[in-house]
Amino acid sequence: MVKRFDGREYNELRKINIKLNVVDNAKGSAIFSFGDTVALAAVYGPKPSKMSLDYDKAFLRVRYNMLTFSTPERKKPTPGRREIELSEVIKRALEPALLLEEIPGSIVDIYIEILNADAGTRTASINAASLALSLAGIPMKDLVVGLAVGKIGEKIVVDLNKEEEDYDSEKLKKDPEKSKYIEYYGEGRATDIPVAIIPSEKKFTLIQLDGEISNKELNDALNLALEKSLEIKNLMKSNILKHLSSSGNFIY
Ligand code: UDP
């Protein structure tokens, strides 16, 4: 039976890979991958703010960057509009989970590098940053989980890869090898919905939508995202606990 391009079920995530504290001089760091999409986040701080100490909460700075060799076509090394916007999007997705008022007068820097991109880099970045923040000891009420859901043709799916993001049944009809996938996805194009969730509160801190979708389908997609966010959070949490216990820092 035909399934997704890469053989997954509609509700199946790509293979998740997590590596913790990979950058020696960072306070906390992590690599998070969804299949071939690999994000590295490094957290520095909290350090005293040189600007003004009378803030009632810490100041969060996020820089998202895609490395030149992370995409099939070489990416320009200078940050473009997309990277500036994504830095802000990721910052806003993370901030509601952070207790920045507990470290007033300080700055927390998050540097994110995309090592390889196959769609979903902002959501992989949110997960890498969340892990790095927790390892850096930045006060937070929960991990923030990023993932994409969407509609491909007529099918609601989780964690779209680039080939799925580019889906167009009209183009596929002209491709003898790929046209069989229309049987699975149906007619139409793709709608990508990257989201971020605070799982313990079932709260969305990011919802973006690129494409078209009905209210019912959007509801189904967001429910699928909530369900899958728990799976990702459990994996993130078990990796943190394993890491802390193996590095002798386990206090529980
Ligand atoms: N992409 C690319 N070059 C670029 C920007 C994006 O090849 O300059 C690819 C990359 O695989 C990325 C995907 O397009 O993951 C989707 O990009 P989008 O802006 O939708 O963000 P993302 O899904 O990565 O969060």
Boltz pocket constraint, residues with backbone or C-beta under 6 A from the ligand:
constraints:
  - pocket:
      binder: B
      contacts: [[A, 71], [A, 72], [A, 73], [A, 75], [A, 82], [A, 117], [A, 118], [A, 119], [A, 120], [A, 121], [A, 122], [A, 123], [A, 162], [A, 165], [A, 194]]
      max_distance: 6.0
